[in-house]
Amino acid sequence: MGEEGRGPAGKHSDDRLLPGEAAEEVTVPSWDDDGGRYQVSFAIAKSRRYHEKMSAFYGSWTDYVAVVNALVSVGAVIALLGGKDSHLAQVLVAAVAVASTVTATLKPAKKAKIHSDLQRRFTELSAEIAGRDPTDANARWAEKQRLKIEVDEPPVRRLVDLMAVNEERRARGHLPDALVPLTWMQRHFGYVQTFGLQRVDDWYAEQQRLAAKEP
C-alpha cells in the first residue's frame, strides 16, 4: 500500500492510527504541575483560605460581644427596675464596661475587615491566574502579585496558616498522611495563641527525611 492519504507527519489525514501505531502522549501544562507553577497556585489558594478563617473568627468575636453586651445591659436594667440587689446591677454594668473596653482595645471588627479585604484580593488573584495559561512567565507574574498583597498582611498566626494548608491539601486530593498533625487545642485556640510548634517542626523534618530517601 502506498503513502496516499497520509499527512505530512506520517499519520492519516483524519488522525486515525494505523495498526501497530501508538498514540503520542500530549502533555498539557497545568497550574497543578509539580514545581513553581504548583507552588504559587497553592500559596495563593492557601492564603485565601487563611484570611477567610481569620475574618470569620474576628467577625464572630464582634458579633458575640455585641449580643452579650446587649443581654447583660438588659439584665442590669431589669435588676434595677425590679428592685433587685443593686450589687448585681453593678456587676452586670461592670461586665459590659470590661467587654466594651477589650473590644475597643483589640478592635476585632477592624481586624475582620482587614482579613476580609485580603481574602478578596487573593480570591481575585486566584481567578486571574485561572484565566491565564500556566506558563513559567505567568507563574512569575502571579508570584509577584502574591508578594505585593503579602506586604499588607498583619503578622500571620502560624497555626491558623497550617489549618489553611491542610484544607487546601484536602481540596487538592492529598492523602491524610500529607496533612500537618494539629491537636484539638491547636485547631481551636491557634487563633489567639501559637504553641506546640516543636511537634509540627519535627513532623516537617520527618517528611523531608522520607522525601530525600525516595529514588
PADO-602726 format. One record per residue (C-alpha): residue number from 1; x, y negated, z. Coordinates in steps of 0.5 Angstrom, whole numbers. Example, Ala and Ser with C-alpha at 12.3 -4.5 7.8 and 13.67 -1.06 7.14 Angstrom:
REM PADO-602726
REC num    px    py    pz
REC   1    25     9    16
REC   2    27     2    14
This chain:
REM PADO-602726
REC num    px    py    pz
REC   1     0     0     0
REC   2     3    -7    -2
REC   3     3   -13     2
REC   4    -3   -16     0
REC   5    -8   -19     5
REC   6    -2   -20    10
REC   7    -1   -27    12
REC   8     6   -31    13
REC   9     7   -28    20
REC  10     6   -21    17
REC  11    -1   -20    20
REC  12    -7   -19    17
REC  13   -10   -26    15
REC  14   -16   -24    19
REC  15   -12   -23    25
REC  16   -14   -15    26
REC  17    -8   -11    27
REC  18    -5    -5    23
REC  19    -5     2    26
REC  20     1     2    31
REC  21     2    -5    31
REC  22     2    -8    38
REC  23    -1   -14    40
REC  24     3   -20    42
REC  25     2   -23    49
REC  26     1   -30    49
REC  27     3   -34    56
REC  28    -2   -40    57
REC  29     1   -44    62
REC  30    -3   -46    69
REC  31    -2   -50    75
REC  32    -2   -43    79
REC  33     4   -41    76
REC  34    10   -40    80
REC  35    15   -46    81
REC  36    14   -53    81
REC  37     7   -54    78
REC  38     4   -49    83
REC  39     8   -52    89
REC  40     5   -59    87
REC  41    -2   -57    86
REC  42    -2   -53    92
REC  43     1   -59    96
REC  44    -5   -64    93
REC  45   -10   -59    95
REC  46    -8   -58   102
REC  47    -7   -65   103
REC  48   -14   -66   101
REC  49   -17   -60   106
REC  50   -12   -63   112
REC  51   -16   -70   111
REC  52   -22   -67   110
REC  53   -21   -64   117
REC  54   -19   -70   121
REC  55   -24   -74   118
REC  56   -29   -69   120
REC  57   -26   -69   127
REC  58   -26   -76   129
REC  59   -33   -77   126
REC  60   -36   -72   130
REC  61   -32   -75   136
REC  62   -35   -82   135
REC  63   -42   -79   134
REC  64   -42   -75   140
REC  65   -39   -81   144
REC  66   -45   -85   142
REC  67   -50   -80   143
REC  68   -47   -79   150
REC  69   -47   -87   152
REC  70   -54   -87   150
REC  71   -56   -82   154
REC  72   -52   -84   160
REC  73   -55   -91   159
REC  74   -62   -89   159
REC  75   -61   -85   165
REC  76   -58   -91   169
REC  77   -64   -95   167
REC  78   -69   -89   169
REC  79   -65   -89   176
REC  80   -65   -96   178
REC  81   -73   -97   176
REC  82   -75   -91   179
REC  83   -71   -93   186
REC  84   -66   -87   186
REC  85   -60   -88   190
REC  86   -56   -94   187
REC  87   -50   -90   187
REC  88   -52   -85   182
REC  89   -53   -91   177
REC  90   -47   -94   179
REC  91   -43   -87   177
REC  92   -47   -87   170
REC  93   -45   -94   169
REC  94   -38   -93   170
REC  95   -38   -87   166
REC  96   -41   -91   160
REC  97   -35   -96   161
REC  98   -30   -91   161
REC  99   -32   -87   155
REC 100   -33   -94   151
REC 101   -26   -96   153
REC 102   -23   -90   151
REC 103   -27   -90   144
REC 104   -25   -98   144
REC 105   -17   -96   145
REC 106   -17   -90   141
REC 107   -21   -92   135
REC 108   -24   -86   132
REC 109   -29   -89   128
REC 110   -23   -93   124
REC 111   -19   -86   124
REC 112   -24   -83   121
REC 113   -25   -88   115
REC 114   -17   -87   114
REC 115   -17   -80   113
REC 116   -24   -80   109
REC 117   -20   -85   104
REC 118   -14   -81   104
REC 119   -18   -75   103
REC 120   -22   -78    97
REC 121   -15   -80    94
REC 122   -13   -73    94
REC 123   -19   -71    91
REC 124   -19   -76    85
REC 125   -11   -74    84
REC 126   -14   -66    84
REC 127   -19   -68    79
REC 128   -14   -72    75
REC 129    -9   -66    74
REC 130   -14   -61    73
REC 131   -16   -65    66
REC 132    -8   -65    65
REC 133    -4   -60    61
REC 134     0   -56    66
REC 135     7   -58    64
REC 136    13   -60    67
REC 137    12   -67    66
REC 138     5   -68    68
REC 139     8   -64    75
REC 140    13   -69    76
REC 141     8   -75    75
REC 142     3   -71    80
REC 143     8   -70    85
REC 144    10   -78    84
REC 145     3   -80    85
REC 146     2   -75    91
REC 147     8   -78    95
REC 148     5   -85    93
REC 149    -1   -83    97
REC 150     3   -80   103
REC 151     6   -87   104
REC 152    -1   -89   107
REC 153    -2   -83   111
REC 154    -1   -83   119
REC 155     3   -78   123
REC 156     1   -71   121
REC 157    -2   -66   126
REC 158     2   -60   124
REC 159    -3   -55   127
REC 160    -8   -58   123
REC 161    -4   -58   117
REC 162    -3   -51   118
REC 163   -10   -49   118
REC 164   -11   -53   112
REC 165    -5   -49   109
REC 166    -9   -42   111
REC 167   -15   -45   108
REC 168   -12   -47   101
REC 169    -9   -40   101
REC 170   -15   -36   102
REC 171   -18   -40    97
REC 172   -13   -38    92
REC 173   -14   -31    94
REC 174    -8   -30    98
REC 175    -8   -23   103
REC 176    -9   -24   110
REC 177    -1   -23   112
REC 178     0   -29   108
REC 179    -4   -34   113
REC 180     0   -37   118
REC 181    -2   -34   125
REC 182    -5   -39   129
REC 183    -8   -38   136
REC 184   -15   -40   138
REC 185   -12   -45   142
REC 186    -8   -48   137
REC 187   -14   -48   132
REC 188   -19   -52   137
REC 189   -14   -56   140
REC 190    -9   -58   135
REC 191   -13   -64   133
REC 192   -10   -67   139
REC 193    -4   -64   141
REC 194     1   -60   138
REC 195     4   -54   142
REC 196     7   -47   141
REC 197    11   -48   134
REC 198    16   -44   136
REC 199    12   -38   135
REC 200    10   -41   128
REC 201    17   -42   126
REC 202    19   -35   128
REC 203    14   -33   123
REC 204    16   -37   118
REC 205    23   -35   119
REC 206    21   -27   118
REC 207    17   -29   112
REC 208    24   -32   109
REC 209    28   -26   111
REC 210    23   -21   108
REC 211    23   -25   101
REC 212    30   -25   101
REC 213    30   -17   101
REC 214    25   -17    95
REC 215    29   -15    89
